[in-house]
């Protein structure tokens, strides 16, 4: 699960188009925490942190995520100027399905209703983020045919 469990790789794809990830810490194990910085094209930074609740290698990752400061302490979304009705202890699920021929289907199940995710821009942001991940995964697979996600 090299593309999602190592900071040096996550920093290459985390965030929507035009955004960067200048800082990332990951303790990829059940109960482990992560902290990510997302920098906007105009230089503003926002932090997210979370915890891994379930990891099934090559199949599934379940995690919670929240707005944070640079140390991983939870902050209210309003501190970043975001109106967000967060659900306490909500969990996102990422499912990896091997389609054969070196292809994997990635399904992200978020914790916000679709309409809310679309209105807030979260849906578009995730789509753009995953679009950035795709060529990196393809490149890693070409270099290492045994690599699985």
C-alpha positions as protocol buffer text, in pm:
chain_id: "A"
residue {
  index: 1
  type: UNK
  ca { x: 0 y: 0 z: 0 }
}
residue {
  index: 2
  type: UNK
  ca { x: 306 y: 208 z: -66 }
}
residue {
  index: 3
  type: UNK
  ca { x: 125 y: 502 z: -231 }
}
residue {
  index: 4
  type: UNK
  ca { x: -95 y: 571 z: 70 }
}
residue {
  index: 5
  type: UNK
  ca { x: 115 y: 473 z: 369 }
}
residue {
  index: 6
  type: UNK
  ca { x: 441 y: 663 z: 315 }
}
residue {
  index: 7
  type: UNK
  ca { x: 472 y: 1039 z: 356 }
}
residue {
  index: 8
  type: UNK
  ca { x: 714 y: 1086 z: 65 }
}
residue {
  index: 9
  type: UNK
  ca { x: 446 y: 951 z: -171 }
}
residue {
  index: 10
  type: UNK
  ca { x: 136 y: 1102 z: -9 }
}
residue {
  index: 11
  type: UNK
  ca { x: 303 y: 1445 z: -33 }
}
residue {
  index: 12
  type: UNK
  ca { x: 306 y: 1402 z: -413 }
}
residue {
  index: 13
  type: UNK
  ca { x: -71 y: 1360 z: -451 }
}
residue {
  index: 14
  type: UNK
  ca { x: -251 y: 1494 z: -142 }
}
residue {
  index: 15
  type: UNK
  ca { x: -482 y: 1785 z: -218 }
}
residue {
  index: 16
  type: UNK
  ca { x: -688 y: 1912 z: -510 }
}
residue {
  index: 17
  type: UNK
  ca { x: -541 y: 2043 z: -836 }
}
residue {
  index: 18
  type: UNK
  ca { x: -297 y: 2327 z: -771 }
}
residue {
  index: 19
  type: UNK
  ca { x: -260 y: 2242 z: -401 }
}
residue {
  index: 20
  type: UNK
  ca { x: 52 y: 2093 z: -247 }
}
residue {
  index: 21
  type: UNK
  ca { x: 130 y: 1892 z: 65 }
}
residue {
  index: 22
  type: UNK
  ca { x: 447 y: 2036 z: 223 }
}
residue {
  index: 23
  type: UNK
  ca { x: 425 y: 1827 z: 542 }
}
residue {
  index: 24
  type: UNK
  ca { x: 299 y: 1478 z: 619 }
}
residue {
  index: 25
  type: UNK
  ca { x: 344 y: 1235 z: 906 }
}
residue {
  index: 26
  type: UNK
  ca { x: 194 y: 887 z: 896 }
}
residue {
  index: 27
  type: UNK
  ca { x: 188 y: 605 z: 1152 }
}
residue {
  index: 28
  type: UNK
  ca { x: 19 y: 349 z: 928 }
}
residue {
  index: 29
  type: UNK
  ca { x: -127 y: 96 z: 1169 }
}
residue {
  index: 30
  type: UNK
  ca { x: -458 y: 49 z: 1344 }
}
residue {
  index: 31
  type: UNK
  ca { x: -467 y: 319 z: 1611 }
}
residue {
  index: 32
  type: UNK
  ca { x: -191 y: 510 z: 1433 }
}
residue {
  index: 33
  type: UNK
  ca { x: -229 y: 879 z: 1358 }
}
residue {
  index: 34
  type: UNK
  ca { x: -160 y: 1096 z: 1056 }
}
residue {
  index: 35
  type: UNK
  ca { x: -110 y: 1470 z: 1009 }
}
residue {
  index: 36
  type: UNK
  ca { x: -125 y: 1640 z: 668 }
}
residue {
  index: 37
  type: UNK
  ca { x: -69 y: 1999 z: 559 }
}
residue {
  index: 38
  type: UNK
  ca { x: -247 y: 2121 z: 248 }
}
residue {
  index: 39
  type: UNK
  ca { x: -119 y: 2443 z: 91 }
}
residue {
  index: 40
  type: UNK
  ca { x: -344 y: 2640 z: -143 }
}
residue {
  index: 41
  type: UNK
  ca { x: -209 y: 2787 z: -469 }
}
residue {
  index: 42
  type: UNK
  ca { x: -192 y: 3130 z: -296 }
}
residue {
  index: 43
  type: UNK
  ca { x: 13 y: 2991 z: -4 }
}
residue {
  index: 44
  type: UNK
  ca { x: -246 y: 2947 z: 270 }
}
residue {
  index: 45
  type: UNK
  ca { x: -202 y: 2633 z: 478 }
}
residue {
  index: 46
  type: UNK
  ca { x: -460 y: 2409 z: 641 }
}
residue {
  index: 47
  type: UNK
  ca { x: -399 y: 2099 z: 847 }
}
residue {
  index: 48
  type: UNK
  ca { x: -585 y: 1772 z: 882 }
}
residue {
  index: 49
  type: UNK
  ca { x: -516 y: 1489 z: 1122 }
}
residue {
  index: 50
  type: UNK
  ca { x: -678 y: 1158 z: 1186 }
}
residue {
  index: 51
  type: UNK
  ca { x: -655 y: 801 z: 1301 }
}
residue {
  index: 52
  type: UNK
  ca { x: -658 y: 464 z: 1129 }
}
residue {
  index: 53
  type: UNK
  ca { x: -934 y: 236 z: 1260 }
}
residue {
  index: 54
  type: UNK
  ca { x: -905 y: -61 z: 1024 }
}
residue {
  index: 55
  type: UNK
  ca { x: -641 y: -167 z: 773 }
}
residue {
  index: 56
  type: UNK
  ca { x: -682 y: -475 z: 556 }
}
residue {
  index: 57
  type: UNK
  ca { x: -375 y: -487 z: 328 }
}
residue {
  index: 58
  type: UNK
  ca { x: -460 y: -459 z: -43 }
}
residue {
  index: 59
  type: UNK
  ca { x: -832 y: -431 z: 42 }
}
residue {
  index: 60
  type: UNK
  ca { x: -951 y: -159 z: 277 }
}
residue {
  index: 61
  type: UNK
  ca { x: -856 y: 138 z: 496 }
}
residue {
  index: 62
  type: UNK
  ca { x: -1099 y: 291 z: 747 }
}
residue {
  index: 63
  type: UNK
  ca { x: -998 y: 620 z: 907 }
}
residue {
  index: 64
  type: UNK
  ca { x: -1134 y: 930 z: 1075 }
}
residue {
  index: 65
  type: UNK
  ca { x: -1012 y: 1276 z: 982 }
}
residue {
  index: 66
  type: UNK
  ca { x: -1058 y: 1622 z: 1131 }
}
residue {
  index: 67
  type: UNK
  ca { x: -927 y: 1976 z: 1098 }
}
residue {
  index: 68
  type: UNK
  ca { x: -618 y: 2026 z: 1312 }
}
residue {
  index: 69
  type: UNK
  ca { x: -325 y: 2249 z: 1390 }
}
residue {
  index: 70
  type: UNK
  ca { x: 28 y: 2156 z: 1285 }
}
residue {
  index: 71
  type: UNK
  ca { x: 66 y: 1935 z: 1594 }
}
residue {
  index: 72
  type: UNK
  ca { x: -245 y: 1730 z: 1518 }
}
residue {
  index: 73
  type: UNK
  ca { x: -465 y: 1892 z: 1781 }
}
residue {
  index: 74
  type: UNK
  ca { x: -828 y: 1912 z: 1671 }
}
residue {
  index: 75
  type: UNK
  ca { x: -955 y: 2257 z: 1575 }
}
residue {
  index: 76
  type: UNK
  ca { x: -1298 y: 2371 z: 1469 }
}
residue {
  index: 77
  type: UNK
  ca { x: -1345 y: 2414 z: 1091 }
}
residue {
  index: 78
  type: UNK
  ca { x: -1443 y: 2777 z: 1150 }
}
residue {
  index: 79
  type: UNK
  ca { x: -1081 y: 2849 z: 1245 }
}
residue {
  index: 80
  type: UNK
  ca { x: -1003 y: 2790 z: 876 }
}
residue {
  index: 81
  type: UNK
  ca { x: -1307 y: 2987 z: 764 }
}
residue {
  index: 82
  type: UNK
  ca { x: -1494 y: 2671 z: 672 }
}
residue {
  index: 83
  type: UNK
  ca { x: -1859 y: 2612 z: 748 }
}
residue {
  index: 84
  type: UNK
  ca { x: -1873 y: 2242 z: 810 }
}
residue {
  index: 85
  type: UNK
  ca { x: -2116 y: 2026 z: 997 }
}
residue {
  index: 86
  type: UNK
  ca { x: -1874 y: 1758 z: 1107 }
}
residue {
  index: 87
  type: UNK
  ca { x: -2002 y: 1432 z: 1244 }
}
residue {
  index: 88
  type: UNK
  ca { x: -1808 y: 1332 z: 1553 }
}
residue {
  index: 89
  type: UNK
  ca { x: -1623 y: 1004 z: 1506 }
}
residue {
  index: 90
  type: UNK
  ca { x: -1733 y: 981 z: 1141 }
}
residue {
  index: 91
  type: UNK
  ca { x: -1520 y: 743 z: 940 }
}
residue {
  index: 92
  type: UNK
  ca { x: -1422 y: 733 z: 575 }
}
residue {
  index: 93
  type: UNK
  ca { x: -1362 y: 404 z: 398 }
}
residue {
  index: 94
  type: UNK
  ca { x: -1126 y: 339 z: 107 }
}
residue {
  index: 95
  type: UNK
  ca { x: -1176 y: 9 z: -75 }
}
residue {
  index: 96
  type: UNK
  ca { x: -923 y: -134 z: -321 }
}
residue {
  index: 97
  type: UNK
  ca { x: -1057 y: -390 z: -568 }
}
residue {
  index: 98
  type: UNK
  ca { x: -817 y: -584 z: -791 }
}
residue {
  index: 99
  type: UNK
  ca { x: -962 y: -580 z: -1143 }
}
residue {
  index: 100
  type: UNK
  ca { x: -681 y: -789 z: -1291 }
}
residue {
  index: 101
  type: UNK
  ca { x: -437 y: -683 z: -1564 }
}
residue {
  index: 102
  type: UNK
  ca { x: -259 y: -454 z: -1316 }
}
residue {
  index: 103
  type: UNK
  ca { x: -569 y: -242 z: -1256 }
}
residue {
  index: 104
  type: UNK
  ca { x: -724 y: -154 z: -922 }
}
residue {
  index: 105
  type: UNK
  ca { x: -1057 y: 11 z: -860 }
}
residue {
  index: 106
  type: UNK
  ca { x: -1046 y: 255 z: -570 }
}
residue {
  index: 107
  type: UNK
  ca { x: -1374 y: 343 z: -399 }
}
residue {
  index: 108
  type: UNK
  ca { x: -1389 y: 623 z: -141 }
}
residue {
  index: 109
  type: UNK
  ca { x: -1691 y: 626 z: 87 }
}
residue {
  index: 110
  type: UNK
  ca { x: -1702 y: 959 z: 267 }
}
residue {
  index: 111
  type: UNK
  ca { x: -1898 y: 1053 z: 574 }
}
residue {
  index: 112
  type: UNK
  ca { x: -2089 y: 1348 z: 426 }
}
residue {
  index: 113
  type: UNK
  ca { x: -2410 y: 1314 z: 226 }
}
residue {
  index: 114
  type: UNK
  ca { x: -2337 y: 1356 z: -148 }
}
residue {
  index: 115
  type: UNK
  ca { x: -2536 y: 1678 z: -179 }
}
residue {
  index: 116
  type: UNK
  ca { x: -2348 y: 1835 z: 112 }
}
residue {
  index: 117
  type: UNK
  ca { x: -2011 y: 1719 z: -25 }
}
residue {
  index: 118
  type: UNK
  ca { x: -2092 y: 1872 z: -364 }
}
residue {
  index: 119
  type: UNK
  ca { x: -2213 y: 2202 z: -215 }
}
residue {
  index: 120
  type: UNK
  ca { x: -1904 y: 2240 z: 5 }
}
residue {
  index: 121
  type: UNK
  ca { x: -1659 y: 2156 z: -276 }
}
residue {
  index: 122
  type: UNK
  ca { x: -1539 y: 1848 z: -89 }
}
residue {
  index: 123
  type: UNK
  ca { x: -1653 y: 1612 z: -366 }
}
residue {
  index: 124
  type: UNK
  ca { x: -1467 y: 1806 z: -635 }
}
residue {
  index: 125
  type: UNK
  ca { x: -1160 y: 1825 z: -411 }
}
residue {
  index: 126
  type: UNK
  ca { x: -1153 y: 1448 z: -361 }
}
residue {
  index: 127
  type: UNK
  ca { x: -1197 y: 1385 z: -734 }
}
residue {
  index: 128
  type: UNK
  ca { x: -905 y: 1618 z: -814 }
}
residue {
  index: 129
  type: UNK
  ca { x: -693 y: 1459 z: -541 }
}
residue {
  index: 130
  type: UNK
  ca { x: -754 y: 1108 z: -671 }
}
residue {
  index: 131
  type: UNK
  ca { x: -682 y: 1223 z: -1027 }
}
residue {
  index: 132
  type: UNK
  ca { x: -337 y: 1332 z: -901 }
}
residue {
  index: 133
  type: UNK
  ca { x: -286 y: 990 z: -739 }
}
residue {
  index: 134
  type: UNK
  ca { x: -359 y: 786 z: -1052 }
}
residue {
  index: 135
  type: UNK
  ca { x: -44 y: 858 z: -1261 }
}
residue {
  index: 136
  type: UNK
  ca { x: 175 y: 802 z: -955 }
}
residue {
  index: 137
  type: UNK
  ca { x: 18 y: 460 z: -897 }
}
residue {
  index: 138
  type: UNK
  ca { x: 65 y: 372 z: -1264 }
}
residue {
  index: 139
  type: UNK
  ca { x: 429 y: 478 z: -1251 }
}
residue {
  index: 140
  type: UNK
  ca { x: 495 y: 276 z: -934 }
}
residue {
  index: 141
  type: UNK
  ca { x: 333 y: -31 z: -1090 }
}
residue {
  index: 142
  type: UNK
  ca { x: 550 y: -5 z: -1402 }
}
residue {
  index: 143
  type: UNK
  ca { x: 862 y: 8 z: -1186 }
}
residue {
  index: 144
  type: UNK
  ca { x: 753 y: -272 z: -957 }
}
residue {
  index: 145
  type: UNK
  ca { x: 515 y: -524 z: -1111 }
}
residue {
  index: 146
  type: UNK
  ca { x: 467 y: -688 z: -770 }
}
residue {
  index: 147
  type: UNK
  ca { x: 336 y: -367 z: -614 }
}
residue {
  index: 148
  type: UNK
  ca { x: -21 y: -401 z: -492 }
}
residue {
  index: 149
  type: UNK
  ca { x: -270 y: -157 z: -345 }
}
